[in-house]
Amino acid sequence: MLRTGALAGLTVLELGSTVAGPFCGRLLADFGARVIKIEDPGGDVIRSFGESHEGVSLYAASILRNKSVVSVDLRTPAGRDVVRHLAAKVDILIENFRPGTLEKWGLGYDALAAANPGLILVRISGFGQDGPYSGRPGYGIISEAMSGLRSITGDPDRPPARIAMPMTDYLTGLYAAFGAMVALAERGASGRGQVVDAALSESAFSLMESFVPAYDKLGTIPQRLGPRMAGAAPNNLYTTADGEHIHIAAWGQPLFKRLCAAMGTPALADDPRFQDLRIRAGNADALDAIIGAWTGARDLKTVESILEQADVPASKIYTIADIFEDPHFRAREALVQVSEPDLGAVTLAAPVPKLSRTPGAVAHAGRAPGTDTERVLAEFGDYSPQQIAKLLEDGVVHAAARRPDPA
């Protein structure tokens, strides 16, 4: 298959598992890079996450999309030799093992760069490649607890809430992909690769940016505010007469005046308790009670219509079903459909962001373990049929039945 896209011509070897590493690889694959996913013969653990359709992982269908899937047993010396051979020919290698694992296998950066000086090694871990916590096991949810994010997430009268998806894993994968592109740009000048060290804990902590100088200078420790935003009012979730919820964000002065007019209470904007942003934030309880009484007397559709006409930022709380039906998501082509032998037609989230000349694309969904093993070893690795047969016979690599339209 001829690859197009902004990153066409780049080759990536992905050793990562679960979310952060595979998401990093998925981002690059969406924009045209050839991504070869090295997977344990039993399959990436991500294949056991979430729901499945007739035994096929739907999570893997998305996060492993656009990749060539190769099954290699890295616990064997011969399997590590296969990775070493492929790593000598790629631009980027992504891994998210515990720090020191690649070195233990003889696949550390110095060893790989000796054969491939331009190699960019993207290393994703819980706490980074050095420091006193580097050897600890780490997941995104642990990093969210350690970063301070959990301390500000949830309602003030309840324990810290969990963010309901692996946000930090995705964020770290995004930072890792960005780091790879920065290193790639620098390689254009120096001709040399380097290590990109992306830690889950630091990615999560980066979202605490605004609180760092405030604590340093003022000793301020932010608290949980539920759906509110600190220092900005009104910015909250309100209940409607039919039991639905709508989030209204109208803290700027022009927006607040429009909201007051839309509620039929324009004089509220001149109330001394609400006359500017800082004063409003200090009287958020009183303001929320007024707005909540207004929304509580009307059904969701009425509230949405009034606020839309008044040009006030607001949204109901969408479910995934709402997104599938929403005309804006459709118009923006945020959902794409591909056809796969194991799944039939399946809908996936479209690549983000949109590029005007070289947009991302979804060529195919994630494939079964070992689907591309023989083809990649032959075409990219230059292994002979006899060598591939020997690797298969010895259990070093595994192959699945061939599927149409290989990547």
C-alpha positions as CSV (number, residue, x, y, z in Angstrom):
1,M,0.0,0.0,0.0
2,L,1.4,3.4,-1.0
3,R,1.6,5.6,2.0
4,T,0.7,9.3,1.8
5,G,0.6,12.0,4.5
6,A,2.9,14.5,6.0
7,L,5.1,11.7,7.6
8,A,5.2,9.4,4.6
9,G,8.8,8.1,4.3
10,L,9.3,7.8,8.0
11,T,9.6,4.3,9.5
12,V,8.8,3.7,13.2
13,L,9.3,0.6,15.3
14,E,6.8,0.4,18.2
15,L,7.7,-1.7,21.2
16,G,5.1,-0.1,23.5
17,S,2.1,-1.7,25.0
18,T,-1.2,-0.7,26.6
19,V,-2.0,3.0,25.8
20,A,0.8,5.6,25.9
21,G,3.2,3.9,23.5
22,P,0.6,2.6,21.1
23,F,-1.1,6.0,21.0
24,C,2.2,7.7,20.2
25,G,2.7,5.3,17.3
26,R,-0.9,5.7,16.2
27,L,-0.5,9.5,15.9
28,L,2.5,9.0,13.7
29,A,0.8,6.3,11.6
30,D,-2.3,8.4,11.1
31,F,-0.2,11.0,9.3
32,G,1.6,8.6,7.0
33,A,4.5,7.1,8.9
34,R,5.1,3.4,8.4
35,V,4.6,2.0,12.0
36,I,5.7,-1.6,12.6
37,K,4.2,-2.7,15.9
38,I,6.3,-5.4,17.7
39,E,3.8,-7.4,19.8
40,D,4.1,-10.3,22.2
41,P,2.8,-13.5,20.6
42,G,0.0,-13.5,23.1
43,G,-1.0,-10.0,21.9
44,D,-0.7,-6.6,23.5
45,V,-2.6,-6.4,26.7
46,I,-4.6,-3.5,25.2
47,R,-6.5,-6.2,23.3
48,S,-8.1,-7.3,26.6
49,F,-9.2,-3.8,27.4
50,G,-12.7,-2.6,26.8
51,E,-15.3,-4.4,24.7
52,S,-15.0,-6.8,21.9
53,H,-17.1,-7.9,18.9
54,E,-17.1,-11.6,18.2
55,G,-13.8,-11.9,20.0
56,V,-12.1,-9.0,18.3
57,S,-11.0,-6.1,20.5
58,L,-12.6,-2.9,19.6
59,Y,-10.1,-0.8,21.6
60,A,-7.3,-2.4,19.6
61,A,-9.2,-1.8,16.4
62,S,-8.7,1.9,17.1
63,I,-5.3,2.3,18.8
64,L,-3.5,-0.2,16.6
65,R,-4.9,1.1,13.4
66,N,-2.7,2.0,10.4
67,K,0.1,-0.3,11.8
68,S,1.8,-3.4,10.5
69,V,1.5,-5.9,13.3
70,V,4.5,-8.2,13.9
71,S,4.6,-10.9,16.7
72,V,8.1,-11.4,18.2
73,D,9.0,-13.1,21.4
74,L,11.3,-10.6,23.1
75,R,12.1,-13.0,25.9
76,T,14.3,-15.0,23.5
77,P,17.7,-13.8,22.3
78,A,16.7,-14.5,18.7
79,G,13.6,-12.3,19.2
80,R,15.8,-9.5,20.4
81,D,18.1,-10.0,17.5
82,V,15.1,-9.5,15.2
83,V,14.3,-6.2,16.9
84,R,18.0,-5.1,16.8
85,H,18.0,-5.9,13.0
86,L,14.9,-3.9,12.4
87,A,16.0,-1.0,14.6
88,A,19.0,-0.5,12.5
89,K,16.7,0.5,9.6
90,V,14.1,2.8,11.2
91,D,13.9,6.5,12.0
92,I,12.1,6.2,15.4
93,L,11.8,3.5,18.0
94,I,9.0,3.8,20.6
95,E,9.2,1.8,23.9
96,N,7.4,2.0,27.2
97,F,9.1,-0.7,29.3
98,R,10.3,-0.1,32.8
99,P,13.6,1.9,32.6
100,G,16.6,-0.5,32.2
101,T,14.7,-3.2,30.4
102,L,16.1,-2.4,27.0
103,E,19.6,-2.2,28.4
104,K,19.1,-5.6,30.1
105,W,18.2,-7.0,26.6
106,G,21.2,-5.3,24.9
107,L,18.8,-2.9,23.2
108,G,19.7,0.3,25.0
109,Y,20.2,3.6,23.1
110,D,24.0,3.4,22.9
111,A,23.8,-0.1,21.4
112,L,21.2,0.7,18.9
113,A,22.7,4.1,17.9
114,A,26.0,2.4,17.2
115,A,24.3,0.7,14.2
116,N,21.9,3.6,13.5
117,P,23.3,7.0,14.6
118,G,20.2,8.8,13.4
119,L,17.8,6.8,15.5
120,I,15.4,8.7,17.7
121,L,14.5,6.5,20.7
122,V,11.2,7.6,22.4
123,R,11.1,6.2,25.9
124,I,7.8,6.4,27.8
125,S,7.7,5.4,31.5
126,G,5.9,6.2,34.7
127,F,8.6,8.4,36.3
128,G,11.3,9.0,33.7
129,Q,14.6,7.3,32.9
130,D,16.4,8.6,36.0
131,G,15.6,9.9,39.5
132,P,14.8,8.1,42.7
133,Y,11.4,6.9,41.4
134,S,12.5,5.8,38.0
135,G,12.5,2.1,38.9
136,R,8.9,2.1,40.2
137,P,6.1,0.6,38.3
138,G,3.8,3.4,37.1
139,Y,0.4,3.8,35.4
140,G,-1.3,6.9,34.3
141,I,-3.8,6.8,37.2
142,I,-0.8,6.6,39.7
143,S,0.8,9.6,37.9
144,E,-2.5,11.6,38.2
145,A,-2.5,11.0,42.0
146,M,1.2,12.0,42.3
147,S,1.0,15.0,40.0
148,G,-1.6,16.8,42.0
149,L,-4.4,16.4,39.4
150,R,-6.5,14.1,41.6
151,S,-6.3,16.6,44.5
152,I,-8.3,19.1,42.4
153,T,-10.6,16.7,40.7
154,G,-14.1,16.0,42.0
155,D,-16.5,17.6,44.5
156,P,-15.1,19.3,47.6
157,D,-17.1,17.2,50.0
158,R,-16.1,13.9,48.5
159,P,-12.8,12.0,48.1
160,P,-10.7,12.9,45.0
161,A,-12.3,11.6,41.9
162,R,-10.8,9.5,39.2
163,I,-10.6,11.0,35.7
164,A,-12.9,8.6,33.8
165,M,-10.5,7.7,31.0
166,P,-6.7,7.2,30.7
167,M,-6.1,10.9,30.1
168,T,-2.4,10.9,31.2
169,D,-1.5,7.9,29.0
170,Y,-2.9,9.8,26.0
171,L,-1.3,13.0,27.0
172,T,2.1,11.3,27.4
173,G,1.7,9.6,24.1
174,L,1.0,13.1,22.6
175,Y,4.0,14.6,24.3
176,A,6.1,11.7,23.1
177,A,5.0,12.1,19.5
178,F,5.8,15.8,19.8
179,G,9.2,15.1,21.2
180,A,9.9,12.7,18.3
181,M,9.0,15.4,15.8
182,V,11.2,17.9,17.6
183,A,14.1,15.5,17.6
184,L,13.5,14.7,14.0
185,A,13.6,18.4,13.1
186,E,16.9,18.7,14.9
187,R,18.3,15.6,13.2
188,G,17.8,17.4,9.9
189,A,20.5,19.8,11.0
190,S,22.9,17.5,13.0
191,G,22.3,14.2,11.3
192,R,22.1,12.6,14.8
193,G,19.4,11.0,16.7
194,Q,18.7,11.3,20.5
195,V,16.5,10.0,23.3
196,V,13.1,11.5,24.0
197,D,12.3,10.8,27.7
198,A,8.5,11.2,28.3
199,A,7.3,10.5,31.9
200,L,3.6,9.9,32.7
201,S,4.1,11.8,36.0
202,E,5.6,14.9,34.3
203,S,2.9,14.9,31.6
204,A,0.2,14.9,34.2
205,F,2.0,17.5,36.3
206,S,2.3,19.8,33.2
207,L,-1.4,20.3,33.5
208,M,-0.8,21.9,36.9
209,E,1.1,24.7,35.2
210,S,-0.9,27.7,36.5
211,F,-0.7,26.5,40.1
212,V,3.1,26.4,40.2
213,P,3.9,30.1,40.4
214,A,0.8,30.7,42.6
215,Y,2.1,28.2,45.2
216,D,5.7,29.5,44.9
217,K,4.7,33.2,45.5
218,L,1.5,32.9,47.5
219,G,1.5,29.4,49.1
220,T,-1.9,28.8,47.4
221,I,-3.0,25.1,47.4
222,P,-5.9,24.7,45.0
223,Q,-8.9,22.7,46.2
224,R,-11.6,20.6,44.5
225,L,-14.4,22.7,43.1
226,G,-16.5,20.1,41.3
227,P,-17.7,21.4,37.9
228,R,-16.7,24.9,38.7
229,M,-13.5,26.6,37.5
230,A,-11.5,28.6,40.1
231,G,-11.7,32.3,39.7
232,A,-14.3,32.2,36.9
233,A,-18.0,32.6,37.5
234,P,-20.4,31.7,36.1
235,N,-18.8,28.5,35.0
236,N,-20.8,25.5,36.3
237,L,-23.1,22.6,35.6
238,Y,-26.8,23.4,36.0
239,T,-29.8,21.1,36.1
240,T,-32.8,21.7,33.9
241,A,-36.5,21.0,34.6
242,D,-36.4,17.7,32.8
243,G,-33.5,16.4,34.9
244,E,-30.8,17.0,32.2
245,H,-27.6,19.0,32.8
246,I,-26.0,21.9,30.9
247,H,-22.7,23.5,31.4
248,I,-22.7,27.3,31.1
249,A,-19.4,29.2,30.8
250,A,-20.0,33.0,30.8
251,W,-17.4,34.5,33.1
252,G,-16.2,37.2,30.8
253,Q,-18.0,40.5,31.2
254,P,-19.6,40.7,27.7
255,L,-20.7,37.0,28.0
256,F,-22.1,37.6,31.5
257,K,-24.2,40.5,30.3
258,R,-25.5,38.4,27.4
259,L,-26.4,35.6,29.8
260,C,-28.2,38.1,32.1
261,A,-30.2,39.4,29.2
262,A,-31.0,35.9,28.0
263,M,-32.4,35.0,31.4
264,G,-34.6,38.1,31.3
265,T,-32.6,39.8,34.2
266,P,-30.3,42.3,32.5
267,A,-30.0,44.3,35.7
268,L,-28.2,41.3,37.3
269,A,-25.1,42.4,35.4
270,D,-25.0,45.6,37.5
271,D,-25.6,43.9,40.8
272,P,-22.7,44.9,43.1
273,R,-22.1,41.2,43.9
274,F,-21.5,40.4,40.2
275,Q,-20.2,43.5,38.7
276,D,-16.8,42.1,37.6
277,L,-15.1,38.8,37.2
278,R,-13.2,38.9,40.5
279,I,-16.2,39.9,42.6
280,R,-18.4,37.3,40.8
281,A,-15.9,34.6,41.6
282,G,-16.2,35.5,45.3
283,N,-20.0,35.3,45.1
284,A,-20.3,32.2,42.9
285,D,-22.7,30.4,45.3
286,A,-25.2,33.1,45.1
287,L,-24.8,33.5,41.3
288,D,-25.1,29.8,40.7
289,A,-28.3,29.7,42.8
290,I,-29.9,32.3,40.5
291,I,-28.8,30.7,37.3
292,G,-29.8,27.2,38.6
293,A,-33.3,28.5,39.4
294,W,-33.6,29.8,35.8
295,T,-32.4,26.6,34.2
296,G,-34.5,24.5,36.6
297,A,-37.7,26.1,35.4
298,R,-37.1,25.2,31.8
299,D,-36.3,22.0,29.9
300,L,-33.0,21.4,28.3
301,K,-34.0,22.1,24.7
302,T,-35.5,25.5,25.8
303,V,-32.4,26.5,27.7
304,E,-30.1,25.4,24.8
305,S,-32.2,27.4,22.3
306,I,-32.2,30.6,24.4
307,L,-28.4,30.5,25.1
308,E,-27.6,29.7,21.5
309,Q,-29.6,32.7,20.3
310,A,-27.9,34.8,22.9
311,D,-24.4,33.6,21.8
312,V,-23.6,32.3,25.3
313,P,-21.1,29.4,25.5
314,A,-23.0,26.3,26.8
315,S,-23.4,22.6,26.1
316,K,-25.4,19.7,27.4
317,I,-23.5,16.7,28.6
318,Y,-23.0,14.6,25.5
319,T,-22.9,10.8,25.5
320,I,-21.2,8.8,22.8
321,A,-24.6,8.3,21.2
322,D,-25.1,12.1,21.0
323,I,-21.8,12.4,19.2
324,F,-22.8,9.9,16.6
325,E,-26.0,11.9,15.9
326,D,-24.5,15.4,16.1
327,P,-24.5,17.3,12.8
328,H,-21.3,19.3,13.7
329,F,-19.3,16.1,14.4
330,R,-20.6,14.7,11.1
331,A,-19.8,17.9,9.1
332,R,-16.3,17.9,10.6
333,E,-15.9,14.2,9.6
334,A,-14.9,13.4,13.2
335,L,-16.0,9.8,12.7
336,V,-14.6,7.6,9.9
337,Q,-15.6,4.2,8.8
338,V,-13.4,1.4,7.5
339,S,-14.2,-2.1,6.6
340,E,-12.2,-5.0,8.1
341,P,-12.6,-8.8,7.5
342,D,-12.8,-9.5,11.2
343,L,-15.2,-6.7,12.1
344,G,-17.0,-5.6,9.0
345,A,-17.7,-1.9,8.8
346,V,-16.4,-0.2,12.0
347,T,-16.4,3.4,13.0
348,L,-13.3,5.1,14.5
349,A,-12.4,8.5,15.7
350,A,-10.8,10.6,12.9
351,P,-7.2,11.8,13.1
352,V,-6.6,15.1,14.8
353,P,-5.6,17.8,13.9
354,K,-6.8,18.5,10.4
355,L,-4.1,19.5,7.9
356,S,-5.2,21.4,4.8
357,R,-2.8,19.8,2.3
358,T,-1.7,16.6,3.9
359,P,-4.4,15.4,6.2
360,G,-4.3,12.3,8.3
361,A,-6.3,9.2,7.3
362,V,-7.4,5.8,8.6
363,A,-6.4,3.2,6.1
364,H,-7.4,0.2,8.2
365,A,-8.3,-0.8,11.7
366,G,-6.0,-2.6,14.1
367,R,-5.2,-6.1,12.9
368,A,-4.9,-9.5,14.5
369,P,-1.6,-10.4,16.2
370,G,1.0,-11.5,13.7
371,T,-0.9,-10.5,10.7
372,D,2.1,-8.8,9.0
373,T,4.9,-10.8,10.5
374,E,6.1,-12.6,7.4
375,R,5.6,-9.7,5.0
376,V,7.5,-7.1,7.2
377,L,10.4,-9.5,7.8
378,A,10.7,-10.2,4.1
379,E,10.0,-6.8,2.6
380,F,11.5,-4.5,5.3
381,G,13.8,-6.8,7.2
382,D,15.2,-8.5,4.1
383,Y,14.9,-11.9,5.7
384,S,14.9,-14.9,3.3
385,P,12.0,-17.3,3.2
386,Q,14.2,-19.9,4.8
387,Q,15.1,-17.6,7.7
388,I,11.5,-16.6,8.3
389,A,10.5,-20.3,8.3
390,K,13.2,-21.0,10.8
391,L,12.1,-18.2,13.1
392,L,8.5,-19.4,12.9
393,E,9.5,-23.0,13.6
394,D,11.5,-22.0,16.6
395,G,8.7,-19.9,18.0
396,V,10.7,-16.7,17.8
397,V,8.1,-15.0,15.7
398,H,4.5,-15.8,15.1
399,A,2.2,-15.2,12.2
400,A,-1.5,-15.1,11.6
401,A,-3.4,-15.8,8.5
402,R,-2.8,-13.2,5.8
403,R,-5.4,-10.5,5.4
404,P,-6.2,-8.5,2.3
405,D,-4.8,-5.0,1.5
406,P,-1.6,-5.2,3.6
407,A,-0.1,-1.9,4.8
